């Protein structure tokens, strides 16, 4: 691939990580993910973020850079919006090619730069409002955007083009090939990237939603003509679309989620599984959309996205040795880590000689600000009375969701 021109003197460079890898070592990428870097040229040349040192990706990066044409030793400045290794693991090798490189980074980023790469020389600390004039009308303005999603993160904004380089913020899963910009997407492709933006958000950004809101407020008065994230497509036809989507995603944590219900269930010998259909029928009978996942069969990365978006959650799990069925306990632990807050919740499940799953669930979710309705719990196999009660309680939850 060649570098893609975005504006005069501004280019996108991109590589893709393949779908057989796990992002951050744990999140599925069914269609891969792009890692985007950007070149801004005036009299001086700056690169905004680098790439990951995996397989032949650095070689691909250098080939794209050469198509501008720029060689590593031609670069004057490296702008580091975010120090996570998917953007910086190749940095030491790049620095060896250009030992006079000047770095622009936040104060917290500089500490991470030293720890990860051993680099202390030619490091310039920037704060919100600081600028870097590249000549020929190209000027970068820096905005600290902490916890999106590491504490050292910042945005870079190029004034003449109105491009916001936002690193992990406003990103999504999905590989990028010949389609770079939102105005090149079909309706199906646009929907795909929006869905993958939600899943990426729930997996990576969700726990820091309060900082998303602050960052959007920080740049709300900028004349943003493009949003150029480090993962996903570049938004130039309607840059507000992805900003507004992220604002909506952030609101989901505060009880402003969609009127939908996510059913997450697990079963050891089928006794809990027999009640799933009754739960689903109760929800559908009220006309509320329902999404169904089974653990451990479905990956928590997909479950998180659905639960994040939904106002209601139904959890089905048996009691296992006086406690929750372990795969469900692990799922709920991740919900706690990612702050899946302010949901209306119903639990159902069977037990053998003793209950206990509900007590552990109450403890595990006590900080999630969940509102529970009475659970459906039974010993052994479910009878007709259990099935009827399950449908009734699911319908009651659905009515609460509709009435919120």
N, C-alpha and C positions, 0 to 999 in steps of 0.2 A: 504493500500500500504506500501511497504518497501522503505527505502532509496535506491537510484540507484548509484552504484559505477561508477565513471567517470574516475578515475585514482587511483593509490595506495594512500590510505588515503584521497581521495576526493570524496564527495558524493553530490547528488542532493536530496533535499526534496521538495515536491510539493503538493499544494492543488489546487482545482479548485473552482472558483466562478461560480455559475450557470447562465444559459442563461436568467432567468427571472429577473436578476438584471441589473442595469445600471451602467456601469463603470464610475467612477467619478461623479456618480449621474445623468449622462445625455447621455452616449454613449451606444447604444445597443450592446449586446454580444450574437449574435444569436447562437453561439456554445460555450459560456462561455469564461473563460480566466483562465490561470494558474498563480499562484504566486509561484515562485521558490525561494528557499533558498539553501545555499550550506554550507557544512561542510568541513573544511580542517584540517587534523590531522597530527601533527608531535609529538614532545614531549608535545607540548601544542595543545589545540583544539580551533579552531576559527569557528564561524558561520558568514557567509556573508549574511546579511539581514534576516529579520524574516518574519512574516506573518500577516494577518489581523485578528483582533479579532471579528469574525462574526460567528454566528451559532456554529457548532462543529469544525471549522477549527483549532483552537489551539490544540484540542485533537488529531486530525489527525496528526498535525505536531509533537506532542510529541511521538505518536506511531511510526512514521517514524524515529524520532531521536533515539528512544529506540532500533530500529532494527540494529543500527550500531555496538555495543550498546553505546549510550551516553545519559545521563540524563542532565537536565538543569543545575544542580549544578556542572557538570563535565566541563562545557564550561569555558574556560579562557578568551576568547576575543570575542566581538561582533563587527564586521566590518559593519558600516552603510554607504552603498553607497548612500542612498537616504532616506530622512526622511518622505516621503509621507505616510499617514496612512495605505495604503494597504500593506506596508512593516513593519510598526512600531506600529500599534495600540495595538498589543499584548505585546509590549515591557515592559510597566510597570508591568504587571503580571509576565512576564518572569524574570524581574529584582528582583521581590520579592522572586522568587525561588532561585535566585543566586545574593545576594546583593554585592558580591565581584567582580562581572563581570567588566572587563576592556573594555572600549569603544574606538574605533578608528574611527575618523570622521573628516571632514573638519571644519575649523573655523566657517564658516557660518552654517554648520550642527549642531555644538555644541550649537549655539544660539537657533536653532529650537528644538533641543533635550531638552533643558531647558524649553522652552515655552510649548511644547506638553506633556512632560513626567516629568518635574520637576527634571531632573537628571543633576547633576553637578560634582559628585564625580567619580574619576577614568576615566576621559575623556581625551583622548590623541588626540591632534590636529595634523593632518598630512597634508603635502603638496606634490605636485608632486615630485616623486623620493624617498620619504621616504619609508622605508621598515619595515617589521615585520618578524623576524626569528622565526618560530615555531619549529625548530629542525627537525632532520631526513631528511634534504635536502629540507624542505618546507619553502619557503620564499615568502611573499606577497610584491608587490610593488604597491604603490598608485599613481593614476593620477587624478588630479582635472579635472572634465569635467562639468563646470558650465552650467546651463540652459539646461540640458538634464534630466529632463526638469524643475527642480527647481535649484536655484542658488548654492545650497550646494552639488550638485551631484559629485560623483567621480567614477572612475573605480578601480578595484583591479585585479592585474595580478599575478598569481602564476608561478614562474619562471621554476621550474622543470618540470611541466606538460604543460606549455604553454597555460594555460586556462585564458581567459579574462572574468572576472565577470563584466558585463556591466550594470547591473540594468535595467532601463527602455530603454536604448539605445539598438537597434538591437532586440527589442521585437516584439510581435504580439499578436493579439487576438487568441482564440482557446484553448479549454481544452486539457490537457495532461492526457492520461490514461496509456496504456502499451507501447506506442511509445514515446520515450524520445528524440532520436537523429535523425538527418536528414538522416543518412544512413539506417534508419529503415522505412522510408516513401515510400509509393507507389508514382507513378508520380502524381496521383490525390491528394494525401495528401500533397505532396510537393507544388503543385500549390495552394492548399487551404491555406497553411501557408504563402506563399508569398503574396497572395491576402490579407490575414488578416494582414500581416505586413504593407502593403500599407495603409489599412484602419486605423490601429492603429497609423501609422505615421501621417497621415493627421489629425486625431482627437487629438492626444496627443503631438506629437513632431514637427509637421510642422511649427508652428510659430517660432521655434528656429533653423531653418535649417542652419543658418550661424554657429551656435555652433556645429551642427553635423559635418560640414566640418572641423572645428577646432579640434574636438575630434578625428576624423579619422586621421588627420595629426599628432596629438600628439602621437598616438600609431602605426603609419605606419611601424616603424622599429622593432617592437616587433615580435618575432617568435610565432605567435598566432596559436596554434594547435586546440583550441576549443573556440567558443564564447558561453558564458553561461549567457543569459539574465535573468531577473526576471519575464518575461512573455514570454511564447512560448517555442519552442523546443530548444535543445542544438545543436549547429552546430559543428560537429566534422569531418565529411567527407570532407566538403568544407566550412570552416569558412569564406572564402573570399566572398562566395555567399551573405550572409546577409550584410556584410560590404559594398560590392559593390552595393547592392540593396539600402541601406540607402544613399549611396553617390549619387546614381541616383535620389532617392526621393528628396534629398536636392536640386539637380540641377533643379528640376521641378519649384521651386520657382523663379528661375532666367531666365525663358524663355526657358528652355531646355526640355520641356515636350514632351509627345508623340503626333504624328500627328493624333489626335482624337478630337472629339467634344462632349461635354456634353450638352444636352438640358434639361433645368430646366424650368418647366412651371406651371402656376397656372391660374385658371379661376373661375369666380363667377357664370356666367350664360351660359357658353359655347361658348361665342363669341371669346374669345382668344383661347380656346381649339380647335376650328374648324380649326385653322391655323397650329397646331402642325404637322400634317401629311405633309403639304406642305414644312415646314421647314426640316423635316426629309428626305423627298424625294430629296430636293435640295442637302443636304449633301451626301446622298447615291449615287446620280447621279455622284458625283465626286470621288466615291470610297473611301471615308473617313469613318472610323468607327464612329458610333454614339451611345451614351448612353442616355437614356431618363428617367427623374425623374419628378414626380409631387409633388408640395408642397401644403398643408401640409401633403399629404398622405404618402410620403416617408420621412424617418428620415434624418435630415441634416447630421448625421454621415456618412451615405452611400453616400450622395451627395458630401460631402467634398472630399472623396477619389477619386471619379470619376473626379471631377473638378480639383483636385490637379494634377492628371495624364495627363489631357487633355490640349492641346495647345489652343483649342477654346472652348468658352462657348456661348450658345444661351439661352437667358432669355426671357420667355414669361410671362407677367403679365398685368392685366388690371389696369387702373387708379381707385383708390378708394378714394373718397372724396379729390380730387386734389393731391393725393399722390400715392405711390406704394401700391399694394395689400399687406396688413400687413404680411401674411406668407412669401412672397418673401422678404420683407424688413428685416425680422428677419434672413432669410437665408443669405442675403448679409451682414448683420451685423456680422454674424459668419465668413463669408469669410474674412472680415476685421480683425477680432480678430485672425484668423489663418493664415493670410498673404497669401492668394491665389493671388499671384502677377503675372504680366507679361502675361496676357492672351489676345487673340484676341476675341472680344465680339460683338454680335449682339443682339439687343433687339426688341421684337415685343409685341404688345398688343392693346387692344381696349379701348375706353373710352365712357362715356355716354354724359354728358352735357359739360365736359371740360377735357382736358389732365392734365398732371402734374407728371405722374409717371417717365417720362424721367428726369425731372429736379431733382427730389429727388434721383434717381439712380445715376445721375452724381455727386451729392454731397456726397452720401454714399460711392461711389467707387473712389473718387478722389485720394486717397493715394495708390490705388492698382496697379498703373502703367498699367492699361488696355488700349488697343488700340481698339477703337470702329469703326465699319462701320455704315453707315446710317441705322437708325431703320426703322421698318415697323409698322406704327401706323395708326389706322382708328377709325372712329366713328360708333358705333352700330355694325351691323352684317358685317362680311367680305364678299365682293363680289368677282367675278372671278379675277378682277384686283388685289385685295389685295392678293389673293392666289398665283397668278402668280408672283407678286413682292416678296412675301415671299420665294418662291422657288428660285428665282433669287438671292436674297441676301444671302440665306443660301449657295447656290452654290459658290457665290463669297467669302464667308468666308472660305469654304472648300478649294478653290483654294489657298487662302493665307496660309492656314495651310500646304498644300502640298508643297508650294514653299518656306517655311521658311528655 
